[in-house]
Amino acid sequence: MQNGDSKMTLFDPDGHLTEEGIAVCVDALRAKGYDALPDTILTHVDGCDRCKRSIVDTAGLLEVDAYEKPKPALPLNVADRTRMSSFFYAYRIAASIVVCASIGILVYLAQILRNDRPILSELKRSVNGPTEQVRTESSAGSAQSASPSEYAANFVGSPTLENLANAVTRSTSVAVRAPGNGVTLKGKIEFEWMAREPSKIAMEILSNTGKPVYRFAHCKSPFHFNGELKPGLYYWKLEDESDLLYVGKFFVK
């Protein structure tokens, strides 16, 4: 896609995806056409954790926004659909550029905080002992009062994360043993993996819309999860201090 007919530059001088290249990958994921991307992009993303992380974060932000602000469908003829498609493609490119710039700032700030985290964690352990991070969503007991439509909505998969659950599984830094991708679980959950640097692994559990539910820093395998999860579809990911290592999914009965 770097021929004379295209004005988009997909790779920067260092060989990584530009903001336009990341936007193209995000669009392909959302359209469930990731495998149709050129081999040059697929090969690079498969071996580059930096670009892979940028695609995941950008797609996740756009996916959450789409869940929270649904748009009613309007009957359009073919000509109108063509014009709307061109408009929204340009809008997505512009939005992706803004999101990527914001992510760059957030990553910079997160890196600063991460450098101070070992000292803060050590002070906290010395006073209170090891503790589990607090859940970021409401209690699982609320599922008992949920309406049938709300209950069913908990099992609707995220198109972006569905593609990533299959695409981001080939990192050479980690090998996942449990839970199997797409399994149905009940009660306590055991997460197990093998990693080159096990002391630097962080694990995060996300809802079916991509919102963080639990996050655990410096996890060791096997990790026994005793928290509460209401019935539904969940995604989980492993990452080290700077890179995304794995994305998977599981169901809770």
N, C-alpha and C positions, 0 to 999 in steps of 0.2 A: 504494500500500500504506500510505498514511497516512490512511485513513478511520477512522470512529468504531468499526468492528468490530475494529481491530487495535491492540494495545497496544505494538507495536514502533515506535520512532522511527528511521526510516532516514536522515534528514538532520539535521545539527546546525544551529544558528542561522547559521553561516557558509556553509551550502549544501553542505558536504562530507558524505560518508557517515559515519554513526556506526559504532561497533563492531558493532551489530546489523545495520546495512546491509551492512557488509563481510562478516559471517558469512553473510547471505543470498546474496550474490554468490558466495562460496566454495562454498556448498552447490550453487548452480546450476551452477558449473563442474564440480564433481566428479560431478554427475548428468548432465553433458552437455546441460544445458538452459539455457545462458547466454543464448541468443537469445530465450528465452521470458520473460526478466525484463521488467518494465514499461519503457516508453520513457523515462520520467523517469530511471531508473537507467542505462540503456544510454547515453543522450545525455550524462549527466553524466560517467560513467566514460570515455567516448570522448574527452572534452576535458579531463579532470583527471588529470594525471600523479601527483599526490599520492595520490588514492584508488586509482588503477590500481596504484601501487607497493605500497600496503597490501594489496590483494587478492592480488597476485602473491606477496608474502612470506608472508602467512598461509597461502595455499593450498600453497605449496611446503613449509612446515614440516609441515603436516598430511599431505602426500603422502609425504614421507620417512619419517614415523612409521608410515604405513600399510604401506610397503614393508618396514620393518625388523621389524614386529610383526604378521605375518599372523594372522588369526583363523580357526579352522576353522568351516565352515558347518554349521549345525544345522537339522534338519528342523522347521519350525514351521507351525502351522496359521494360518489367516487372522487369527483374533483375536490370537494371540501375535505375529504379524508387525506388526499395528497397534500393539500396546502397545510392542513393541521399537522400532518406527520413531519413536514419540513420545518414548521415553526417549533414544534416540540423537540425535534432533534437539535436545532440550534440552541433552544433553551436549556436542554440537558447538558450540552457542551459548556455553556456559560456557567451553569450551576455547578458542574463538576470542577471547573477551574476555581471557582470561589471556595468550594468545599475543600479542594486539595490545598489551597493556600491556607485555609483555616487549620487543616490537619497538620500542616507543617509547623505552624505556631504552637499548636497543642503538643505535638511530639517534642518540640524543643523544650517546652515547659515541663513536660513529663520526664524528659531526660534529666533535667535539673533536680526534680523531686526524687527521681529514682536513685540518683547519686547519694542523696541524703537518707534514703530509706533504710539501709543496713544499720546506721547509727540509731535512728529512731526506733527501729524494730528491736534492737538489742536493749535499749533503755526500757522499752515497754515490757519485754520478757523478764528483765531483771526485777521489775516492780510487781507485775501481775501474773507472770508465767505465760505460757503459750495460749493464745486465744484464737477462735475461729472468726473470720470476718462476718459482719452483720449482713443479713439479707437485704437487698435493695428494693424488693417488692413486698406487697401485703402478704399476710399469713395465708398458708395453704388452706386453712379452715374456711376461708371465704368461698371455696368451691361449693360448699354445701348450700349456700344461698344464691348461687349463680343461676340464671335462667337457662333453659335448654339451648337457646341460640348462643348465649355466651359460652356455655360449656362446649358446644360444637366448634366455636371459633378458636378454641384453644388447640384444636388438632389441625388447623389449616396451616400448611407449610409456607414458608417464605421462599419465593422463587429464587432469590439471590442465594440464600443460605443452602437451599436444596442443591444448587449447582456446586457450591463450594464444598459441601459435605462429601462430594465425590471427587472434586478436582484437586483440593488441597490435602492430599493424603500420601503424597510421594516424597515428602521431605526425608533426606538421609539423616537428619538429626534425631528423629524419634520414630519408634515403632510401637503402635498401639495394640494392646492385647484385649482389653475390655473397657467398656461394653462394646459389643458388636454394633456396627453401624445400622441403625434402623430397628433395633430390638425393642421389645416391650418389657418394662421393668415394673416392679412393685416392691415397696418397702425400701430397705437400705440398698444403696448402689455402690458398687466397687469399681473404681477406675484404676486401670493398670497399664503401664507403658514402660518402654525402655528408651533412655535418652543418653546422649553423649555426656551432657553436663546436668545430671539430675538435680543438683542443688539450686539450679537457676530456673526451674520450670514453674510457671504460674498457670493455674487452671481457672476457666471461667465458664459458668453455665448461663445460657441465654434462653429467653422465652421464644415462642414460635414467631414472634415479630422481630426478633433480634435485640430486644432489650436485655441488659445484664440482670441476672437474678442473684447469682452468687459469684464471688471472686475469691480465690485463695492464692496467696503468694508463697513462693518457695515450697511447692508441694513435693512430696516424696511418694513414689510408687511402691506398693499399692496404696491408693488413697480411698479410705472408707468414708463415704458421704452419709451422714446421719440427719441431714436437714429435711425439711418438709417441702414437697413439690405437689401442687394440685394437679389433677389429671390433665394431660395434654401432651403436646409435642415440644421437645426441648432440643437445643443445639449446645454443643460444648466444644471448647477449643483449648489447645495447649500453646503456650508461647514462652519464649525466653525473654531476656532483657530488651531485645530490639526486634525480634522476628516472630511471625506467626508460623507455628510448626504443624498444627493439625486442626481440622474441623470435622466434627461428627454429629450424629443426631441419635435420639432415643425417645421412646414414648413412655409415659407414666400412666398406669391404670388408676 
